[in-house]
Amino acid sequence: MKIELKKHFKALIIVAVLLIIPSIVSIPSKINQSRRWVNNLPDNYNLLRNSYNASIGYDARKNVYLIDSNNSNGFYAQSTRVYLNESVNEASFLSSFDKINNREDTADFRIVSLLRTMYLDNVSHALNSTFKSQAKDVILDFKYWFTEPGEDDMIMWTENHMILFHTAELLAGQLYPNETFTNSGMNGTDHINHALPLVNRWINWRARFGFAEWHSNIYFNQDLMAILNLVEFAQDNDTTTKAAMLVDILAFDFANNFFKGTYATTHGRTEDNKKVGTSLLDLPSRDSIAEIAWILLGVGYHDPNSGDSSSAVALATSDRYSPPPILEAIANYTLDYNEHKERGSIDIEDGPTYGFGYTSEDDLMFWWPMSTLAAGPVIESTLDLIDTYDIDPNLVFEDELLVDLLKFAADLYGISLSEVCTFLKEATQGVALEEVNTYTYRTPYYQLSGAQDHQKGLMGMQEHIWQASLDEYATVFTNSHGGFRGEDHVGGFKPRATLYKNVGVIQYDRLSQSLILELVYAILEFKDITQAYFPRWAFDEVVQQDKWTFGRRLDSYVALYSYEGTEWEDEILLTSNGKKNAYIVELGSVDDYGSFANFTSSLLAARVNVKHLSVGYSIEYQSPTQG
């Protein structure tokens, strides 16, 4: 969303200035699961589905969700009503029509759902002709890609937005193949021919490189809404098959990373309100993908008031997709002990190794979803593409003044714009979602997850690097302040995190930043602190001794060591002054130690030796369990 990038580019503007000055309700009792659309999946896919159909539990969970979704007045839930041949709440559509017609940011979320509603109505015939005529006009007049004419206020090129726009264009073209689309002047078949290669390009990139927005508890929700639309409605058999496989991959991710009702992992993109709660009366918001994960696998739980989840509605109203039952078996089997490793994305410098340059439009459509728009190798081609298609620079950089200042700085110092951005790499490339290696270790008592050694020392935007979880709310993580979205607990300066089973070592060091960026951080009032989220309200017991803070929730234990001194800022934050700190986290349980007292005494007796280095630390830690 546009607000996501605002403070990021404000910072870059200040950087440029500093360079010059010195010289991102009810339903029928039985749901007919055997309905088929005209465009069937390939025979081999149908045979697989028939041979390895979803568990009875999956079908039961779908029906439970349909019941509650049918009782919701939310916009996304109206697809459920059409699926069940119920009357819709037209008022919820009208506000979405305005958003789509005005081409506001996130209008793509709405039009993808609207298209599902229209396709479902081809079977149920629940919508009246007047409404369908209005919806048709909205669909025909939409701007489906930045290459089309017309003003808009829509971010189209992040990873989740990209597949939403491509899916919307493909399905709109299929729905009205012979109609003229009033904005583009193309007919529906033209739109199909334009969108289909782009849809498959995106799917192929995800299959090859994974998701740059890794383990996102907010944006996987949007990805799945689009992908399930492709499975259900795309007329190209290869596309539907690959899309279904991609849903399987995400379900496999959930099977390996959900813990006690929450997506308790590192995230490439998340938000404060998903990770932080101040009390039992102010809990963290539930993961946006919680409902679809529950339907798919039975992990977590169902909230009857969550009937308007865009991805869960898409799954519940889909007849073509059902998860291979092995995925639910994996989710159940790994509840006791599991070690999961995953790799995603690539580093910018490795592009040529994988056949990507930095200059063509196709190249940029690979890099932009990774938030690399202002990175040194990409910046000049980014500006060329903006000029080619008359894209509003304020949509890309939030403030066009940034570009003018960077260009002036380059002229002033006799260097290229690319060199200016490379000089500011801590910020311009820090927000890029480059190669990530994630790690999750789970026992019945706890889960530890993190991004191993990821972009240490660089600034982030929405990353959540590591997390220890004892249950849904008793979680611990650290960050170095400096998120660009006004977020205090996600983004910021990234640590070097190293995790193995139940132990993690996390090092922060902002002293290595360039002087000019440190001046920027001071102007933006970034706090010179590291902080640990350790919500005392969520634990049964919290104890502090020496440099250790211990927490117990039922029979699960966590210990957090801070090399620098700490103090409680409030009931949830344990802060440490300074730009540099080292943390050690270790988890345990009643099975390992018996009592909580034995756990704390064992950790207090463990040898810890920390030495300052010019960058980071040398750390020796003798873990009671891992050595």
C-alpha positions as CSV (number, residue, x, y, z in Angstrom):
1,M,0.0,0.0,0.0
2,K,1.2,3.5,-0.7
3,I,1.6,4.5,2.9
4,E,4.1,1.6,3.3
5,L,6.7,3.6,1.5
6,K,6.1,7.1,2.8
7,K,8.6,7.4,5.5
8,H,11.2,5.4,3.6
9,F,11.3,7.9,0.8
10,K,11.1,10.8,3.2
11,A,14.3,9.5,4.6
12,L,15.9,9.3,1.2
13,I,14.9,12.9,0.4
14,I,16.8,14.0,3.5
15,V,19.8,11.9,2.5
16,A,19.9,13.7,-0.9
17,V,19.7,17.1,0.8
18,L,22.6,16.1,3.1
19,L,24.6,15.0,0.1
20,I,24.1,18.4,-1.6
21,I,24.7,20.6,1.4
22,P,28.2,19.3,2.1
23,S,29.7,20.5,-1.1
24,I,6.0,1.0,0.4
25,V,-28.2,-16.7,7.1
26,S,-27.9,-20.0,7.1
27,I,-26.8,-22.3,4.3
28,P,-28.4,-25.4,2.8
29,S,-27.7,-28.4,5.0
30,K,-25.7,-30.1,2.3
31,I,-23.3,-28.1,0.1
32,N,-22.9,-29.7,-3.3
33,Q,-19.1,-30.2,-3.6
34,S,-19.4,-31.9,-7.0
35,R,-20.4,-28.8,-9.1
36,R,-18.2,-28.4,-12.1
37,W,-17.5,-25.3,-14.3
38,V,-17.3,-25.4,-18.0
39,N,-13.5,-25.1,-18.1
40,N,-12.5,-28.3,-16.5
41,L,-9.0,-28.9,-15.2
42,P,-6.8,-31.3,-17.2
43,D,-7.7,-35.0,-16.9
44,N,-4.5,-35.9,-15.0
45,Y,-5.3,-33.2,-12.3
46,N,-8.8,-34.4,-11.9
47,L,-7.6,-38.0,-11.5
48,L,-5.3,-36.9,-8.8
49,R,-8.0,-35.0,-7.0
50,N,-10.4,-38.0,-7.2
51,S,-7.7,-40.4,-6.0
52,Y,-6.4,-38.2,-3.2
53,N,-9.4,-36.1,-2.2
54,A,-9.3,-33.9,0.8
55,S,-10.1,-35.3,4.2
56,I,-13.6,-35.3,5.6
57,G,-12.3,-32.7,8.0
58,Y,-11.5,-30.3,5.2
59,D,-15.0,-30.5,3.7
60,A,-16.5,-30.1,7.2
61,R,-14.4,-27.0,7.9
62,K,-15.4,-25.5,4.6
63,N,-19.1,-25.9,5.4
64,V,-18.6,-24.4,8.9
65,Y,-16.9,-21.4,7.3
66,L,-19.6,-21.0,4.7
67,I,-22.2,-20.9,7.4
68,D,-20.5,-18.1,9.3
69,S,-19.5,-16.2,6.1
70,N,-23.1,-16.3,4.9
71,N,-24.0,-14.4,8.0
72,S,-21.5,-11.6,7.4
73,N,-22.3,-8.3,5.7
74,G,-18.7,-7.7,4.6
75,F,-17.8,-7.2,1.0
76,Y,-15.8,-10.4,0.5
77,A,-18.5,-12.5,2.2
78,Q,-20.9,-11.5,-0.6
79,S,-19.2,-14.1,-2.8
80,T,-20.3,-16.7,-0.3
81,R,-23.9,-15.6,-0.6
82,V,-23.8,-15.8,-4.3
83,Y,-22.2,-19.2,-4.1
84,L,-25.1,-20.4,-1.9
85,N,-27.7,-18.6,-4.1
86,E,-28.6,-16.1,-1.4
87,S,-29.4,-12.4,-1.7
88,V,-26.5,-10.1,-1.4
89,N,-25.9,-6.9,0.6
90,E,-25.7,-4.5,-2.3
91,A,-24.6,-1.6,-0.1
92,S,-21.3,-3.3,0.6
93,F,-20.7,-3.5,-3.2
94,L,-21.5,0.1,-3.8
95,S,-18.7,1.4,-1.6
96,S,-16.3,-1.0,-3.4
97,F,-17.5,0.1,-6.8
98,D,-16.5,3.7,-5.8
99,K,-13.0,2.5,-4.7
100,I,-12.6,0.6,-8.0
101,N,-13.9,3.4,-10.2
102,N,-11.7,6.0,-8.4
103,R,-8.7,3.6,-8.9
104,E,-7.7,4.0,-5.3
105,D,-4.9,2.0,-3.8
106,T,-6.0,-1.6,-3.0
107,A,-8.8,-1.4,-5.6
108,D,-7.3,-4.6,-7.0
109,F,-8.3,-6.4,-3.8
110,R,-11.9,-5.5,-4.5
111,I,-12.0,-6.2,-8.2
112,V,-10.6,-9.7,-7.8
113,S,-13.3,-10.5,-5.3
114,L,-16.0,-8.8,-7.5
115,L,-14.9,-11.0,-10.4
116,R,-15.2,-14.1,-8.3
117,T,-18.8,-13.0,-7.4
118,M,-19.6,-12.6,-11.1
119,Y,-18.2,-16.0,-12.1
120,L,-20.1,-17.7,-9.2
121,D,-23.3,-16.0,-10.4
122,N,-22.9,-17.7,-13.8
123,V,-23.9,-20.9,-11.9
124,S,-26.2,-19.6,-9.1
125,H,-27.9,-16.7,-10.9
126,A,-28.4,-14.9,-7.6
127,L,-27.7,-11.4,-8.8
128,N,-30.3,-9.2,-10.4
129,S,-29.8,-7.7,-13.9
130,T,-29.4,-4.1,-12.7
131,F,-26.6,-5.0,-10.3
132,K,-24.8,-7.1,-12.9
133,S,-25.0,-4.3,-15.4
134,Q,-23.4,-1.9,-12.8
135,A,-20.7,-4.5,-12.1
136,K,-20.0,-5.0,-15.8
137,D,-19.4,-1.3,-16.3
138,V,-17.0,-1.2,-13.3
139,I,-15.1,-4.2,-14.7
140,L,-14.9,-2.8,-18.2
141,D,-13.6,0.6,-17.1
142,F,-10.9,-0.5,-14.7
143,K,-7.2,0.1,-15.4
144,Y,-5.5,-3.3,-15.3
145,W,-1.9,-2.4,-15.7
146,F,0.3,0.7,-15.7
147,T,0.8,0.4,-19.4
148,E,-2.9,1.4,-19.9
149,P,-4.0,5.1,-20.1
150,G,-5.7,7.0,-17.3
151,E,-4.8,8.4,-14.0
152,D,-4.8,6.2,-10.9
153,D,-3.6,6.1,-7.3
154,M,-2.8,2.3,-7.3
155,I,0.4,0.5,-6.4
156,M,0.6,-2.3,-8.9
157,W,4.1,-3.7,-8.6
158,T,4.6,-5.3,-5.2
159,E,4.6,-9.0,-5.2
160,N,1.0,-9.4,-4.0
161,H,-0.4,-6.5,-6.0
162,M,1.2,-7.8,-9.2
163,I,-0.7,-11.2,-9.2
164,L,-3.9,-9.5,-8.2
165,F,-3.8,-7.2,-11.2
166,H,-2.7,-9.9,-13.6
167,T,-5.5,-12.3,-12.4
168,A,-8.1,-9.5,-12.5
169,E,-7.2,-8.7,-16.1
170,L,-7.2,-12.4,-17.2
171,L,-10.6,-13.2,-15.6
172,A,-12.2,-9.9,-16.8
173,G,-11.1,-10.7,-20.4
174,Q,-12.5,-14.2,-20.1
175,L,-15.8,-12.9,-18.7
176,Y,-16.3,-10.4,-21.5
177,P,-14.1,-11.7,-24.4
178,N,-15.9,-9.7,-27.2
179,E,-16.6,-6.5,-25.2
180,T,-14.6,-3.4,-25.6
181,F,-13.0,-2.3,-22.3
182,T,-13.7,1.4,-22.1
183,N,-10.4,2.4,-20.4
184,S,-8.0,0.5,-22.6
185,G,-9.9,0.3,-25.8
186,M,-8.9,-3.4,-26.0
187,N,-11.5,-6.2,-26.1
188,G,-11.6,-9.1,-23.7
189,T,-9.6,-11.4,-25.9
190,D,-6.8,-8.8,-26.1
191,H,-6.7,-8.6,-22.3
192,I,-6.5,-12.4,-22.1
193,N,-3.5,-12.4,-24.5
194,H,-1.9,-9.7,-22.5
195,A,-2.5,-11.1,-19.0
196,L,-2.0,-14.8,-19.4
197,P,1.8,-14.6,-20.0
198,L,2.1,-12.2,-17.1
199,V,0.2,-14.5,-14.8
200,N,2.3,-17.5,-15.7
201,R,5.5,-15.4,-15.4
202,W,4.6,-14.6,-11.8
203,I,3.7,-18.2,-11.0
204,N,6.9,-19.5,-12.5
205,W,8.9,-17.0,-10.5
206,R,7.3,-18.1,-7.3
207,A,7.9,-21.7,-8.2
208,R,11.5,-21.0,-8.9
209,F,12.4,-18.4,-6.3
210,G,9.7,-18.6,-3.7
211,F,8.0,-15.5,-2.2
212,A,10.1,-12.4,-1.6
213,E,7.4,-11.4,0.9
214,W,8.4,-14.5,2.9
215,H,5.9,-16.0,5.4
216,S,3.8,-12.8,5.2
217,N,0.9,-13.1,7.6
218,I,-0.8,-10.2,5.8
219,Y,0.0,-10.5,2.1
220,F,-0.3,-14.2,1.6
221,N,-4.0,-13.5,2.2
222,Q,-4.1,-11.5,-1.0
223,D,-1.9,-13.8,-2.9
224,L,-4.2,-16.7,-2.1
225,M,-7.3,-14.8,-3.1
226,A,-5.8,-14.3,-6.6
227,I,-4.3,-17.7,-7.0
228,L,-7.5,-19.5,-6.0
229,N,-9.4,-17.4,-8.6
230,L,-7.0,-18.8,-11.2
231,V,-7.5,-22.4,-10.0
232,E,-11.3,-22.0,-10.2
233,F,-11.8,-19.8,-13.2
234,A,-8.8,-19.6,-15.5
235,Q,-9.6,-21.3,-18.9
236,D,-5.9,-22.3,-19.6
237,N,-5.3,-25.7,-18.2
238,D,-1.6,-25.3,-17.5
239,T,-2.3,-22.1,-15.5
240,T,-5.0,-23.8,-13.4
241,T,-2.7,-26.7,-12.6
242,K,0.3,-24.6,-11.7
243,A,-1.9,-22.3,-9.6
244,A,-3.2,-25.3,-7.7
245,M,0.3,-26.5,-7.1
246,L,1.2,-23.0,-5.7
247,V,-1.7,-23.2,-3.2
248,D,-0.3,-26.6,-2.2
249,I,3.1,-25.0,-1.6
250,L,1.6,-22.3,0.7
251,A,-0.4,-24.9,2.6
252,F,2.8,-26.8,3.1
253,D,4.4,-23.6,4.5
254,F,1.5,-23.3,6.9
255,A,1.8,-26.9,8.0
256,N,5.4,-26.4,9.0
257,N,5.1,-22.9,10.6
258,F,1.8,-22.6,12.4
259,F,2.0,-23.0,16.2
260,K,-0.8,-22.9,18.6
261,G,-3.1,-20.9,16.5
262,T,-0.7,-18.4,15.0
263,Y,1.7,-18.1,12.1
264,A,4.6,-17.9,14.6
265,T,7.4,-17.2,12.2
266,T,9.8,-14.6,10.8
267,H,8.0,-12.5,8.2
268,G,9.2,-10.6,5.2
269,R,6.3,-8.2,5.6
270,T,4.0,-7.7,8.6
271,E,2.7,-4.9,10.8
272,D,2.9,-4.0,14.5
273,N,-0.7,-4.7,15.2
274,K,-0.2,-8.4,14.1
275,K,2.7,-8.9,16.5
276,V,2.1,-6.7,19.6
277,G,-0.6,-6.7,22.2
278,T,-0.6,-4.6,25.4
279,S,-3.1,-6.7,27.5
280,L,-5.8,-9.3,27.4
281,L,-8.1,-6.5,26.4
282,D,-5.7,-5.3,23.6
283,L,-4.5,-8.5,21.9
284,P,-2.5,-8.7,18.7
285,S,-4.7,-8.8,15.6
286,R,-5.2,-12.2,14.2
287,D,-3.1,-13.3,11.2
288,S,-4.9,-12.5,8.0
289,I,-4.3,-16.0,6.8
290,A,-5.5,-17.7,10.0
291,E,-8.9,-18.7,8.6
292,I,-7.7,-20.1,5.3
293,A,-4.9,-22.1,7.2
294,W,-7.6,-23.5,9.4
295,I,-9.8,-24.6,6.5
296,L,-6.9,-26.1,4.6
297,L,-5.2,-28.0,7.4
298,G,-7.2,-27.7,10.6
299,V,-4.3,-25.7,12.2
300,G,-5.2,-23.0,14.7
301,Y,-8.9,-22.3,15.2
302,H,-12.0,-20.8,13.6
303,D,-13.4,-17.5,14.7
304,P,-17.1,-17.4,13.8
305,N,-16.8,-13.6,13.3
306,S,-14.1,-14.0,10.6
307,G,-16.5,-14.7,7.7
308,D,-15.2,-11.8,5.6
309,S,-11.6,-13.1,5.1
310,S,-10.8,-12.6,1.4
311,S,-8.7,-15.7,1.0
312,A,-10.9,-17.9,3.2
313,V,-14.0,-16.9,1.2
314,A,-12.1,-17.7,-2.0
315,L,-11.3,-21.2,-0.8
316,A,-14.7,-21.9,0.7
317,T,-16.4,-21.0,-2.5
318,S,-14.0,-23.0,-4.7
319,D,-15.1,-26.4,-6.0
320,R,-12.0,-27.2,-8.0
321,Y,-9.3,-27.0,-5.3
322,S,-8.9,-29.4,-2.4
323,P,-5.6,-29.8,-0.6
324,P,-3.7,-33.2,-0.8
325,P,-4.5,-34.9,2.5
326,I,-0.8,-35.5,3.0
327,L,-0.5,-31.8,3.9
328,E,-3.0,-32.1,6.8
329,A,-1.1,-35.2,7.9
330,I,2.2,-33.2,7.9
331,A,0.5,-30.5,9.9
332,N,-0.6,-33.0,12.5
333,Y,2.6,-35.1,12.4
334,T,4.9,-32.2,13.0
335,L,3.0,-30.8,16.0
336,D,5.4,-32.7,18.3
337,Y,8.8,-31.9,16.8
338,N,9.7,-30.3,13.5
339,E,12.7,-28.5,12.0
340,H,11.9,-26.6,8.8
341,K,14.3,-24.7,6.5
342,E,13.3,-22.6,3.5
343,R,15.0,-20.3,1.0
344,G,13.4,-17.5,-0.9
345,S,14.2,-14.7,-3.4
346,I,17.7,-13.8,-4.6
347,D,20.2,-11.1,-4.0
348,I,20.3,-8.2,-6.4
349,E,23.9,-8.8,-7.3
350,D,23.1,-12.4,-8.3
351,G,20.6,-11.4,-11.0
352,P,22.8,-12.2,-14.0
353,T,23.4,-15.7,-12.6
354,Y,19.7,-16.4,-12.9
355,G,19.3,-14.6,-16.3
356,F,18.1,-11.2,-15.0
357,G,19.6,-7.9,-16.0
358,Y,18.8,-4.5,-14.6
359,T,17.6,-2.6,-17.6
360,S,14.6,-4.1,-19.5
361,E,11.0,-3.9,-18.5
362,D,10.9,-7.6,-17.9
363,D,13.9,-7.3,-15.6
364,L,12.3,-4.5,-13.6
365,M,9.1,-6.6,-13.2
366,F,11.2,-9.1,-11.4
367,W,13.0,-6.6,-9.2
368,W,10.2,-4.2,-8.3
369,P,8.1,-6.7,-6.4
370,M,11.2,-7.1,-4.2
371,S,11.1,-3.4,-3.2
372,T,14.3,-2.7,-5.1
373,L,13.1,0.4,-7.0
374,A,15.7,2.7,-5.6
375,A,18.6,0.2,-5.3
376,G,21.8,1.3,-7.1
377,P,21.7,-1.2,-10.0
378,V,18.0,-0.6,-10.7
379,I,17.3,3.1,-10.0
380,E,18.1,4.5,-13.5
381,S,16.1,1.9,-15.3
382,T,13.3,2.6,-12.9
383,L,13.2,6.2,-13.9
384,D,13.3,5.3,-17.6
385,L,10.2,3.1,-17.2
386,I,8.4,5.8,-15.3
387,D,9.0,8.2,-18.1
388,T,8.0,5.6,-20.8
389,Y,4.6,5.0,-19.3
390,D,4.1,8.3,-17.7
391,I,3.7,6.7,-14.2
392,D,3.2,9.2,-11.4
393,P,6.6,9.3,-9.6
394,N,4.8,10.0,-6.4
395,L,3.3,6.5,-6.6
396,V,6.7,5.0,-7.0
397,F,8.8,7.2,-4.8
398,E,6.1,8.9,-2.7
399,D,7.6,12.3,-3.5
400,E,8.9,13.4,-6.9
401,L,11.3,15.8,-5.1
402,L,13.4,12.8,-4.1
403,V,14.3,12.1,-7.7
404,D,15.2,15.7,-8.5
405,L,17.4,15.9,-5.4
406,L,19.2,12.6,-6.2
407,K,19.8,13.7,-9.8
408,F,21.2,17.0,-8.6
409,A,23.5,15.3,-6.1
410,A,24.8,13.0,-8.9
411,D,25.5,16.1,-11.1
412,L,27.1,17.9,-8.2
413,Y,29.6,15.2,-7.4
414,G,30.1,14.0,-11.0
415,I,28.8,10.5,-10.3
416,S,25.9,8.5,-11.6
417,L,22.5,8.3,-10.0
418,S,23.3,4.6,-9.5
419,E,26.4,5.4,-7.6
420,V,24.5,7.8,-5.3
421,C,22.0,5.1,-4.4
422,T,24.8,2.6,-3.9
423,F,26.4,5.0,-1.5
424,L,23.1,5.0,0.4
425,K,22.9,1.3,0.2
426,E,22.0,0.9,3.9
427,A,18.6,2.5,3.1
428,T,18.0,2.1,-0.6
429,Q,18.9,-1.6,-0.7
430,G,18.1,-2.4,2.9
431,V,14.4,-2.4,2.2
432,A,14.9,-4.8,-0.7
433,L,13.5,-8.3,0.0
434,E,16.6,-10.1,-1.1
435,E,17.6,-13.8,-0.5
436,V,16.3,-15.1,2.8
437,N,17.0,-18.4,4.5
438,T,14.3,-19.0,7.1
439,Y,14.4,-21.6,10.0
440,T,11.7,-22.9,12.2
441,Y,12.1,-25.3,15.1
442,R,9.0,-26.6,16.9
443,T,8.3,-28.8,19.9
444,P,4.9,-29.3,21.7
445,Y,6.0,-26.6,24.1
446,Y,7.5,-23.9,21.9
447,Q,8.6,-22.7,18.5
448,L,11.6,-20.7,17.4
449,S,11.7,-19.1,14.0
450,G,14.0,-16.6,12.2
451,A,15.7,-15.4,9.1
452,Q,19.3,-16.6,9.2
453,D,22.0,-13.9,8.8
454,H,19.7,-11.8,6.6
455,Q,20.9,-8.3,5.5
456,K,22.6,-7.6,8.8
457,G,23.1,-3.9,9.6
458,L,20.7,-2.7,6.8
459,M,17.5,-0.8,7.3
460,G,14.2,-2.7,6.8
461,M,10.7,-1.7,6.2
462,Q,8.3,-4.4,7.4
463,E,10.6,-7.3,8.2
464,H,10.1,-9.4,11.4
465,I,13.4,-11.2,11.8
466,W,12.9,-13.7,14.6
467,Q,10.4,-14.8,17.2
468,A,10.1,-17.3,20.1
469,S,6.6,-18.5,20.9
470,L,5.2,-20.4,23.9
471,D,1.6,-20.0,22.8
472,E,-0.4,-17.6,20.7
473,Y,0.3,-14.5,22.9
474,A,3.4,-15.5,25.0
475,T,5.9,-14.5,22.4
476,V,9.3,-12.8,22.5
477,F,11.3,-11.0,19.8
478,T,13.7,-8.1,19.5
479,N,14.2,-5.2,17.1
480,S,16.3,-2.1,16.6
481,H,14.0,0.9,16.2
482,G,13.6,2.6,12.8
483,G,10.7,1.2,10.9
484,F,9.6,3.4,8.0
485,R,5.9,3.1,8.3
486,G,5.7,4.6,11.7
487,E,6.0,1.1,13.0
488,D,7.9,0.7,16.3
489,H,8.3,-3.1,16.4
490,V,8.7,-4.3,12.8
491,G,11.2,-3.1,10.2
492,G,14.1,-1.1,11.6
493,F,17.7,-2.1,11.5
494,K,18.2,-5.7,10.9
495,P,20.3,-7.9,13.1
496,R,22.5,-10.9,12.4
497,A,20.3,-13.7,13.7
498,T,21.7,-17.2,14.0
499,L,19.3,-20.0,15.2
500,Y,19.7,-23.7,15.9
501,K,16.9,-25.7,17.4
502,N,15.9,-24.0,20.7
503,V,18.8,-21.5,20.7
504,G,19.3,-18.2,19.0
505,V,22.0,-15.5,18.9
506,I,20.9,-12.1,17.7
507,Q,23.4,-9.2,17.1
508,Y,22.6,-5.6,16.4
509,D,25.1,-3.0,15.3
510,R,24.2,0.4,14.0
511,L,27.7,1.8,14.6
512,S,28.8,0.7,11.2
513,Q,26.3,3.0,9.4
514,S,27.6,5.9,7.3
515,L,27.8,9.3,9.0
516,I,25.3,10.8,6.6
517,L,22.7,8.2,7.3
518,E,23.2,8.5,11.0
519,L,22.4,12.2,10.6
520,V,19.2,11.2,8.7
521,Y,18.2,8.8,11.4
522,A,18.6,11.6,14.0
523,I,16.4,13.9,12.0
524,L,13.8,11.3,11.7
525,E,14.0,10.7,15.4
526,F,14.9,7.1,15.2
527,K,15.6,5.9,18.8
528,D,19.1,4.7,19.6
529,I,17.8,1.6,21.3
530,T,17.3,-2.1,20.9
531,Q,14.1,-3.4,22.5
532,A,12.6,-6.8,23.4
533,Y,8.9,-7.5,23.2
534,F,8.3,-9.5,26.3
535,P,4.6,-9.1,27.2
536,R,4.5,-9.8,31.0
537,W,0.7,-10.0,30.8
538,A,0.9,-13.1,28.6
539,F,3.1,-15.1,30.9
540,D,2.3,-16.9,34.1
541,E,5.7,-15.9,35.6
542,V,8.5,-13.5,34.7
543,V,11.8,-13.4,36.5
544,Q,14.9,-11.3,36.0
545,Q,18.4,-12.0,37.3
546,D,21.7,-10.6,36.1
547,K,21.5,-10.1,32.3
548,W,18.7,-12.7,31.9
549,T,14.9,-12.4,31.7
550,F,12.9,-15.6,32.1
551,G,9.3,-16.3,31.2
552,R,7.0,-19.2,31.9
553,R,3.7,-20.0,30.2
554,L,2.2,-23.3,31.6
555,D,5.0,-25.9,31.1
556,S,6.9,-23.9,28.5
557,Y,9.9,-21.7,29.3
558,V,11.9,-18.9,27.5
559,A,15.1,-17.1,28.5
560,L,16.4,-13.9,27.0
561,Y,19.9,-12.6,27.6
562,S,20.9,-9.0,26.8
563,Y,24.6,-8.1,26.8
564,E,23.7,-4.4,27.5
565,G,21.7,-3.4,30.4
566,T,17.9,-3.3,30.1
567,E,14.9,-1.8,31.9
568,W,11.2,-2.1,31.5
569,E,9.7,0.7,29.5
570,D,6.2,-0.6,30.2
571,E,4.4,-4.0,30.6
572,I,5.6,-5.3,27.2
573,L,8.9,-3.7,26.3
574,L,12.3,-4.3,27.7
575,T,14.6,-1.6,26.3
576,S,18.4,-1.2,26.1
577,N,20.0,2.1,25.3
578,G,22.6,2.3,22.5
579,K,22.9,1.3,18.9
580,K,24.6,-2.0,19.5
581,N,23.6,-5.0,21.5
582,A,23.7,-8.8,21.6
583,Y,20.9,-11.1,22.6
584,I,20.7,-14.8,23.3
585,V,17.5,-16.7,23.5
586,E,16.9,-20.3,24.7
587,L,13.7,-22.2,25.1
588,G,12.9,-25.1,27.3
589,S,10.1,-27.1,28.9
590,V,9.0,-29.2,31.8
591,D,10.2,-32.2,29.8
592,D,13.7,-30.8,29.6
593,Y,14.2,-29.3,33.1
594,G,11.3,-30.4,35.3
595,S,10.6,-27.1,37.1
596,F,10.9,-23.5,35.9
597,A,13.4,-23.0,38.8
598,N,15.7,-25.6,37.3
599,F,15.5,-23.9,33.9
600,T,16.4,-20.5,35.3
601,S,19.3,-21.9,37.4
602,S,20.7,-23.8,34.5
603,L,20.7,-20.8,32.2
604,L,22.2,-18.6,34.9
605,A,25.0,-21.1,35.3
606,A,25.7,-21.2,31.5
607,R,29.0,-19.7,30.3
608,V,28.5,-16.5,28.2
609,N,31.5,-14.6,26.9
610,V,30.8,-11.6,24.7
611,K,33.6,-9.4,23.1
612,H,33.1,-6.3,21.1
613,L,34.4,-6.3,17.5
614,S,34.6,-3.4,15.1
615,V,31.4,-4.7,13.7
616,G,29.3,-7.0,15.8
617,Y,30.6,-9.3,18.5
618,S,32.5,-12.4,19.2
619,I,30.1,-14.5,21.3
620,E,30.7,-17.8,23.1
621,Y,27.7,-19.4,24.7
622,Q,27.6,-22.8,26.4
623,S,24.0,-23.8,26.0
624,P,22.7,-26.3,28.6
625,T,21.0,-28.2,25.9
626,Q,23.0,-27.6,22.7
627,G,26.5,-27.1,24.0
